[in-house]
């Protein structure tokens, strides 16, 4: 279970210390809200999928950036 102990700390670092993830989530929610208002009733069902896609992209990009920063921090020198 010791390998799971660092998960809360990692999540806290992604959400609070990094800030870009939180900003991306708020921006995705705002775009989803605008899309829900602008689209007609037939397309409104697709807004949830739009939100899911945006959030997945944001999380993957943020994880890649965090991994890159961790690699650079662990290099000797």
C-alpha positions as a Markdown table, in Angstrom:
| # | Residue | x | y | z |
|---|---|---|---|---|
| 1 | Unk | 0.0 | 0.0 | 0.0 |
| 2 | Unk | 3.0 | 2.3 | 0.3 |
| 3 | Unk | 2.9 | 2.9 | -3.5 |
| 4 | Unk | -0.5 | 4.4 | -3.2 |
| 5 | Unk | 0.5 | 6.8 | -0.4 |
| 6 | Unk | 1.8 | 9.4 | -2.9 |
| 7 | Unk | -1.3 | 9.7 | -4.9 |
| 8 | Unk | -3.0 | 12.4 | -2.9 |
| 9 | Unk | 0.2 | 14.5 | -2.8 |
| 10 | Unk | 0.5 | 14.1 | -6.6 |
| 11 | Unk | -3.1 | 15.1 | -7.2 |
| 12 | Unk | -2.7 | 18.1 | -4.9 |
| 13 | Unk | 0.4 | 19.2 | -6.8 |
| 14 | Unk | -1.4 | 18.9 | -10.2 |
| 15 | Unk | -4.5 | 20.8 | -9.0 |
| 16 | Unk | -3.1 | 23.5 | -6.7 |
| 17 | Unk | 0.6 | 23.9 | -7.2 |
| 18 | Unk | 0.6 | 23.7 | -11.0 |
| 19 | Unk | -2.6 | 25.7 | -11.6 |
| 20 | Unk | -2.7 | 25.0 | -15.3 |
| 21 | Unk | -4.9 | 22.0 | -14.8 |
| 22 | Unk | -7.4 | 23.9 | -12.7 |
| 23 | Unk | -7.4 | 26.7 | -15.3 |
| 24 | Unk | -7.9 | 24.2 | -18.1 |
| 25 | Unk | -10.8 | 22.6 | -16.3 |
| 26 | Unk | -12.5 | 26.0 | -15.8 |
| 27 | Unk | -12.0 | 26.9 | -19.4 |
| 28 | Unk | -13.4 | 23.5 | -20.6 |
| 29 | Unk | -16.5 | 24.0 | -18.4 |
| 30 | Unk | -16.9 | 27.5 | -19.8 |
| 31 | Unk | -16.7 | 26.3 | -23.4 |
| 32 | Unk | -19.1 | 23.5 | -22.6 |
| 33 | Unk | -21.6 | 25.9 | -21.1 |
| 34 | Unk | -21.3 | 28.2 | -24.2 |
| 35 | Unk | -21.7 | 25.2 | -26.5 |
| 36 | Unk | -24.8 | 24.0 | -24.6 |
| 37 | Unk | -26.4 | 27.5 | -25.0 |
| 38 | Unk | -25.4 | 28.0 | -28.7 |
| 39 | Unk | -26.3 | 24.5 | -30.0 |
| 40 | Unk | -29.8 | 23.4 | -30.8 |
| 41 | Unk | -31.6 | 20.7 | -28.9 |
| 42 | Unk | -30.4 | 17.9 | -31.3 |
| 43 | Unk | -26.7 | 18.6 | -30.8 |
| 44 | Unk | -27.0 | 19.4 | -27.1 |
| 45 | Unk | -26.6 | 15.7 | -26.2 |
| 46 | Unk | -23.1 | 15.8 | -27.7 |
| 47 | Unk | -21.9 | 18.5 | -25.2 |
| 48 | Unk | -21.1 | 15.9 | -22.6 |
| 49 | Unk | -18.8 | 14.1 | -25.0 |
| 50 | Unk | -17.2 | 17.5 | -25.9 |
| 51 | Unk | -16.5 | 18.1 | -22.2 |
| 52 | Unk | -15.1 | 14.6 | -21.7 |
| 53 | Unk | -12.8 | 15.0 | -24.7 |
| 54 | Unk | -11.5 | 18.4 | -23.6 |
| 55 | Unk | -10.9 | 17.2 | -20.1 |
| 56 | Unk | -9.0 | 14.1 | -21.3 |
| 57 | Unk | -6.8 | 16.3 | -23.5 |
| 58 | Unk | -6.1 | 18.7 | -20.6 |
| 59 | Unk | -5.2 | 15.9 | -18.2 |
| 60 | Unk | -2.9 | 14.1 | -20.7 |
| 61 | Unk | -1.1 | 17.3 | -21.6 |
| 62 | Unk | -0.7 | 18.2 | -17.9 |
| 63 | Unk | 0.6 | 14.7 | -17.0 |
| 64 | Unk | 3.1 | 14.9 | -19.9 |
| 65 | Unk | 4.3 | 18.3 | -18.6 |
| 66 | Unk | 4.6 | 17.0 | -15.1 |
| 67 | Unk | 6.5 | 14.0 | -16.2 |
| 68 | Unk | 8.9 | 16.2 | -18.2 |
| 69 | Unk | 9.5 | 18.5 | -15.2 |
| 70 | Unk | 10.1 | 15.4 | -13.0 |
| 71 | Unk | 12.6 | 14.0 | -15.4 |
| 72 | Unk | 14.5 | 17.4 | -15.6 |
| 73 | Unk | 14.4 | 17.7 | -11.8 |
| 74 | Unk | 15.8 | 14.2 | -11.3 |
| 75 | Unk | 18.8 | 14.6 | -13.7 |
| 76 | Unk | 22.1 | 15.0 | -11.9 |
| 77 | Unk | 23.9 | 18.2 | -12.5 |
